[in-house]
Structures are given as C-alpha cells and as structure tokens.
C-alpha cells in the first residue's frame, strides 16, 4: 500500500538518497551473486511504496524511454539470430584464413572483427558472442588464449562509439539529447578511430612475446562447419546488410533506432522459423530479460533523485568544475563519466549524468555539446579500466569462468591502467579540438 501521508521535503530527500545509495551498493557488491536487476527493481519498488515517486511519474518515465527498451530487445534478438545462422563462427574462421598462418595478423584481425561487430550489433554482442568463438578458435590453433580474449573485451568498449547503435549507452543519452548523425560523427568518429588504433598498438606492445610465430592453417574449421544452413545464412547476411544501412539512414533522419533493430530481428526470426533454425521459445531463452528490469529500476530510482533537485545540483557542480569552457566540459565530463562507470557501472552512471546534464542546457553550445559527447565517450570507453565498468565486461568474465579461465579484477586492472587512461586523454583532447572547428 502506498503511503500517501505528507513527508517533509528534507525527509523526502534523505530517504530518496539513502534508497538510491543502497540500491547502487547492492548493484556494485552483488551479495550472494544476486542479479543486478533485483537491487534496481527493489529500490524502485521501495520508492513507490513509500510514496517518494508516484506510480504515474514512474510510468511516464519508463514510457518516455520506450526507444531504449525496444532497442535492447531488437539488438539482443539480432545477435542471437545471427549466431544461430553461424554468422560469427564463419567470420572468425574467415579472419583466421586471411591471417595466412601469422599469429600477429590473426591478433589484428580479431580487433578488426570485434570492431565490425561492435559497430553494427553493439559492444555487448562482441563480448557475448565473439569471445567464446575466439576462445574455441585459438585453442584449436594452439595459440596463447588470454591475449586474444583481452582483445575481445577491450575492443568491445573501445569501438562502441563508432555509431549511435554501437553501445546502448549512446541510445540512453541520445534519447534525451537529440543529436543528429552528423554531429555525433563529427565529434566521436575520429576519436573512436584514434583510440581503436591506440588500443591495437598498445596491445601489440604488451603481448609482443605471446603473439610471435605462426599457426597451422590446417587446423582451421571448414566453411561447412561454420554455416549451419546455407539458405538461412545467405538470408541473414542480406538482412544484416540492410539493417546496417537502415541504422545509418535512421540516425541521419533521427528516426528511433529501436524501429530498425526490432524490424531486423523480426525479419531474421521469420527466416529462422521458415527454415526451422529456431523457435520463438528458443529465441526467448537466449535473451537476457533481466536487463530490462535493471534498466527500468534504475530509471525510476534516478527519476526520484532528480525530483529532489540533487541531479541538477550535480550538473551545476560539473559546470563549475569545467569553468564553463568547452575544454573544461570535455575533460570534466570524460573524467567524471570514466570514474563513475568504474564505481557504479556505466549504465546507471549514464542515467545519472543524463539527468544531471538537463540542468546545464543554458550554457554555451560548444560546452553543452562537449558535455554530451564526453559523457558518451567516458561511459563507453571508461569501463575498460576495471571488470565492473560495463555489462560487456561482466558477460566476458562469465564466459571465461565457464571455460575454467579465471581473470581476477587485479589482473584486468593491470592491463586496463596501462591502456585506458592514455586512450581517454587522447580521445578527449581530440573531441575538444573537433569542437573548435
């Protein structure tokens, strides 16, 4: 039962903040390995029960972000159906063949393949689907496993701001701040290419000893092993090409990208049903439904905090720290987003920053654009520092543990601290320079 009695403003603020902090702590610590969605939904439910946010406000909050929920559904469905067709196995096998027996060239091709998948199907698809395929491939070729697996998880986030669809975080932010495709590409395409190049170069330096030599190409799987049904495979290739073109077109015309992802998923599902490659129930089993509860819960929690005025004050703090300049906006925005993602995960951090930046709409256009671009940049790339920064990295760790590979948080941080800060600084400086043009 909702508590409709009057609560003083200070008490309302304190209760809301306490519930929000406990919710975030639960997400960070995950006692008993409970799913993050449990804590997000529990926090939202408690706010509703106490009356700190009204059911109408909660409903309108979720309704206004319908594009995000449907984009997640479409993206996960597209990835699962493409995997059913053997698309990713085939791509990995082709990358290995193009390497011509060179381990270094295969290492480079892993980065390029991860970049392509992240660009079109999002960073989560790269971590979730490419990682087990690359693991199977390199163990079959008797190559060192960890350098290739680290390449999978790092490029998933490093390449996740090539296009708006490359990371759901971008959709969360762009849903509130309507940036046209040209502005997005003008500010983030070149920084993305720069940090991808840096990531590849730094990894070649870090793993130079492990990726020497050659592999036996005879161990590679044949094309028949990768393609499970030739007709459905060709159909999937055609649909994915159409989806990629539609993504760019929809971004340019500012049409909700969820309409493209859902339409593409429906086309692939119709083909899969026709050729009996999957059932609706089978597809449902491959979708992580808990992510929707996690997102919904966080949206409601952050909306309640926004109602207290605290996110607006946080936005003013960011503005003060930036000095109101475009340089300060980019640097403060990048640093704040990157640090925050490694404390509370990039999805809730993006939601918090999205709410906070609403309060700094009145500043100079260059500084405003700087904050928005830096938020996406920091939330997308920043998670490469630790294992808790993004869903993609968490999925990557789970996949490794299922294969009896244990990468500790410290092991990951030792790699991340050598690579990520350099990429963040270089990318942020380039974003600032592009703002001046």
N, C-alpha and C positions, 0 to 999 in steps of 0.2 A: 504494500500500500504506500502511495506517495505521501510524503509529509508536507502538507500544504501550509503549516503554520509559518508565521513570519520569522525569518532568520536575519539578524543584524548583518550589515554589509561586511564588517570586518570578520565576523564569524564565517560568513559565506566564503570569503576569500581564503581564510585559513583552512577551512575544511576542503575546499577545492584543490588547493595547493598540496595539502597532505595526501589526498587521494591520488593526485597526479604523480607525486613523488613515489608513493608506494607502488603504483602501477608500473612506473619506469624501473624501479628497483627490481620488481618481480620479473620484468622482461629481461633485465640485464643478468640477474643471478640465476633465474630459472630453477628454483629448488625442485628436487625430485624429477628434474628434466621435464617439467610440465611445458606444454606448448605455449609460446608467447601469446597466442590468441586468448588463452584462459585469463591471463592477467589484464589484457586490454579490455576484454568484454566484462570482466568483473569490476574493473574500475568504472567503466561506463554505466553498468547496472547500478552500482552504488550511488553514483551521482544522480541517476534518475530516481532511485528510491528515496533518497534524502530530499530531493527536490532542488538540487543545485543546478540542474538543467531540465527544462520542460520536455516532455515527450514530443511536442510539436517542433521545438527547436532542434532536437536530436534528429527527428525525421527529415526536416528541411536541410539539415547539414549533410546527411547521407544522400538525400535526393539531389542536391546541387552537385554532388560529385559522382553522379551515375557514370560518367565517361570513364572514370578511373576503374570502377569495379568491372565494367564490361571489357575494358582494355585488358585487365589482368586475365579475365576468363578467356577472351579470344587469344591472347598471347600464349597462355599455357596450353590451350587446345591445339593451336597451330604447331607448337613444339612437339606435343605428344603424337599428333597425327603424322608429322614429318618423320619422327623417329620410327613410327610403325612402318612407314614406307621404306625404311633403310637408308634414308637420305644422309644421315650423319655418318653412318658406317661407310657409305660409299665415298663421301667427301674426304674422310680420314684416310681411306685406302688410296684415293687419288693423290692426296697430299704426300703420302709416303712414296708412291711411284714417281711423282715429279721430283722427289728428293734425289733420285738416281743413286741411292745407296749411301749418300752423305748424311751423317748424323746431324751435322750443323745445319744443313739445308732442311732437314726434317724438323728441326727445332724452330727454324724460321717459319716454315710452312704451318706449324702448329699455331704460332702467333697470328699469321695471316688468316687461317681458318677461323680462329676464335674471334678475330676482328669482324669477319664477314657475318658470322652467326650473331654476334652481339649487335651489330649494326641493324640487322633486319628482324631478329627474333628476340632481342633483349639479352642483357647480361646474365639473367637467371637461366636462360636456355643454354648458354655457353657452359656455365658451371654444372648444371644438372645433366646435360646430355653429352657434351663433348668430353668431360672428364672421364667417365667410365669407358668411353670408346678409345680415347688416347691411352688410357691405362692398359686396356686389352692389347692395343696395337704395339706399344713399346715393350711390354712383357713378351709378346710373341716374337718381337725382333731382338729380344735380349739386350735391351738398352737400359741405362740408368732411368729409373722411373720418376724420381722426385723433380728433377729439372723440368720435365715435360708437364707434370701435374701442376707445379707452381706457375708455369706459363699459362695454363688453362684458367686458373683462378684470377691471376693478375690481369690478363688481357680482358677478361670478362668485365671488370670495372674500368680499366683504362680506356677501352673502346666504347664505353657506354654513353657517350655524349656526342657521337658522330651525327646521330639523327635524334629527333624527339622521341622516337619509338625505341631507341636503344636501351633505355632504362625507364622503368615505371616511375621512378623519382621525377624524371623530366615531365611526365604527364601530370603528376600531382601538382607541380609548381606551375606549369603552363596552363592548367585548368583555371587557376586564379589570375594569373598574369598573361594576358593574351599577346604573345609574341608571334609575329609572322615568321614563316620559314626562313626568309632572307635574313632577318635579324638574328635568329638562332644560329644559322650557318656562319654569318659574318663574325659573330663573337666566339663561337665554340668549335667550328670545323678545324681551323688552323691549329688552335691549342690542342685539339684532340689528336691531330696528325703528329704534332710535335711530341706529345707525351707517349704516344704509341711508339714512335721511333726511339725515344729515350728508354722506354721500358725494354724494348728489344735489345738495344745496345748495352744497357746495364746488365741484363740477364746473360747476354753472351759473355760479358766480362766476368760475372760472378760464377758461371758454370762452365767456363772455358775448358777445364780439365775433363769434366764429365761428358761433354758433347764432342769429344775428339773421335776420330776414326770413322769407320763405315759399318753398315749393317748388311745382312744377307737379304737381298731383294726377293729371293725365292721363298722366304717365309711370309711374304705378304699375302693377304687373302685375295681370292679371285673376285671378279666382278659379280659372279653368280652368288657368292657367299653374302655379299652386301645387299643386293637387290632381292627382296622377298617376293615381289610380284611386279613383273616388268610393266604392265599396263598402268597399275596404280602408281608406280614410281614415276613414270613419264607424266602422268596426270598431276602428281604432287609437284614436280619441277615446274610445270606450266602455271599452276595456281600460285606457287610461291613467287614466281617472277611477276605475276600480275599484282600480288599483294605488295611487293616491294615498290612497284611503280605507283600503286594506289596510295601507299603511305606518303610518298613524296608529294603526290598531287593533293592529297587531303591536307597535308601540312601547309602547302602553299596557299590553299583556298580556305584554311582554318576550319575545315570540317572535322568533327570529333573523330579521333583516330580509332576509337573503340568500334565504330561502324565498319571500318576496314578490317580490323582483326577478327571481329565476330563473323563478318561475311566470308572472309577467307577460311575461317575454321569450319563454317557450315558447308562450304564447297568441298573442302577436304573430307569432311565427315560423310557427305553424300557419296563421294567416290569410294571411301573406305567401306561403307555399307553395301554399295553396289558390288564391289569385288570381294566382299566378305573378309575384310582385313581386320575389322574391329567391330565391337558392338557399342551401343550407347553406354551401357553399364561399364564396359571395359574402358572406354574413354573417361568416364566419370571417376574410375579408380585411379587414373593417372594424374588427376588434377588435385592440387593441394588446396582443399576447400578451406582449411583453417586460416589461410592468408586473408580471406575476405572478412572473417571475424576479427582478425588482428587489425586490419585497416579500419574497419567500422568502429571498433572500440577506441582506437587512437584518435580518430576524427572527432568523436563525441567528447573524449577527455580534453583534447586541445581546445575544442569549441567552448567547453565550460571554463577553461583557464582564460581563453580570450574574453569571455564575458566579464571576468574580474578586472580587465584592463591591464593585466600583467604582461601579456604578449606585446601590447602596444608600447609599454614602458621598455620592454626588452628591445623592441625595434628602435626606440629613441636612444637607448644605450649604444646600439650598433652605429647609429647615425652620429652620435657624439664621438665615439672612438674613431670613426672614419674621418672626422673633421669636415664632412660634407663634400669631400672631393671624390672624383672618380677613382683615383689611385687608392685612397683610403677605403672606399666602398669595396673594391675588388679584393684588397688584401685582408680587410677585416671579415668580409663575407666568406672568403675562401678559408681563412684560418678558423673562424667560428664554426663553419659547417664541417670542416675536416675533423676538428677536435670533438665536436658534438656527436658526429657519427660513430666515433670510436668509444663513446661513453654510453650512448643510448640506442645505437643502431641508426642507419641512415634514413629509414622510413619515418620513424617518429620525429627525428631531427628535421627532416624536410617539412613535415606537417607543422612543427613549431615555428620554423623560420618563415614558412608561407604565411602563417597567421601574423607573425611579427612584422613582416615587410609591408603588410597592408597599411600600417601606421606611418610609413615613410614615403607615401606616394607623392607628397608635395615637394620633394627635393628636386634638384636639377635632373633633367632627363638622363644625362650621362651617368650620374651617380646611381640613379634608380636602376638603369639597365645593368650597371656594374654589380649592384647587389644581387639582382635576379640571376645573372649569368654566373656569378661567383657561388651562389647558393647551389645551383645545379652542378657546377664544376666540383666544389668541395664535397657535396653529398655523394657524387658519383665516383670520384677518384680517391677521396679521403679514406674510404674503408679498406684500401689496400695496406693500411698500416697495421691493423690487427685483425683477429679472426672474428670479432663480434660486430664489425662495422656494417656488414651488409648481408642480406639474405643469401646472395650468391655464394659468399664465402662459407656461411653456415652449411649450405647444401653441399658444398665441396668437401668440407670436413666429414660430414655424414657419409658421403660416398667413399671416402678414403678409409674410414673406420670399418665399413662393411667389407673392405678388402684387406683388413688387418694391417693397415698403414696408420700410424699414429703421429700426426704432426701437432706438437704442442703449441700453445699460444706464444711461448717464448721463441720457439723455432721460427714461427711465422713472423713474429715481430723483428727478429734478427734480419730477415730478408726485407721486410717492409720498411724498416727505418733507414736502410741503405738506399732505397729506391724512391719511396713515396714522397718524402719532403722535397727532394730535388725536382720531381715532376710537378708538384704543387706550386713551387715557387716559379719555375719556368713557365708553366701554363698560365698562372695568374698574371705574370708580367706581360705575357703576350695578349691576354684578354684586355688588359689596361691599354696597351698600345693600340689595339684594334678599336677601342672606344674613342681614341683620339682622332681616328681617321674620319 
